[in-house]
Amino acid sequence: MKRRQGTRPLTLRGYRQLIKDHVKPALGRKQLDKLAPTDVRRLVEAKAESGLSAATVKQIHGLIRNALADAEREELVHRNVAKLVKPPAVRREEARVLTIEEARRLLAAIRDDRLEAFWICALTLGLRRGELLGLRWEDIDFGNGLLAVRQTLQRADGSLQFVDPKTDRSRRVVPAPEPTLAVLRRHRWAQAAEQLAAGKRWQDLGLVFASTIGTPIEPGNLSTRWRATRKKAGLDWLRLHDLRHACASFLLASGASPRTVMKTLGHSQIGLTMNTYTHVLPDIERAAVDAVARKLFG
């Protein structure tokens, strides 16, 4: 599978794995122009019955459909048979959401942690893991309280790579609250001390969150450290990505518009923001009608 322009290495690796594990064993011997809707339907049904999640089966179906769309454009097939097969419905499960009280407990647990600023940025700015690992000091405007997302770090094809943000909306500038900026200033002082201690071993890449010798932090190692951190806070269920969800939920519950949250998180569509955070809507609706009532009746 060739890399399409704009396809990120990590995404491409996932596609290749799906083809190797699921598509090729089932359809690899089938001649392309002999492929029928029944073949795709049997594959989808077999994967669903095998215990794979509906989301994974849907991803496999989408991969076949997109590949056949390319083949159709190249006139290698007369029609896209995958379009005639209905993918499984993905049930949206209600995720557990971090509360303000739990967030305060987390803040107490991470105080003076070497990566305290990382965890706080994830919670207060809603940035993704790769976005924070790719953050440079030049991307932070302390004077105006702004932080720019211009690159991300990810492991792909056996190496760590800095890549462009996934979409145009992912490349963004977000406002940072003063407490977050204060933690980042302390983090910069601590990093300067590490640089002095490292001496000639220090590799100056300008990264905000780096190893003790200035090199990029391995994403897997960061996740391991996060598991120890959340255990310390008594929040064993809390994934690192849940801090991003918590940030959005807190913003919406505090009265921020969905479009503001969409811009902060770097979502590509407003629908994605609202579908992801429907659990906050009742509180927003209640606050809105109460505000109108106060204006009407005093």
Summary of the structure (lengths in Angstrom):
residues: 298
radius of gyration: 23.0
end to end distance: 65.0
largest distance: 73.9
contacts: 815
relative contact order: 0.10
helix: 59%
strand: 8%
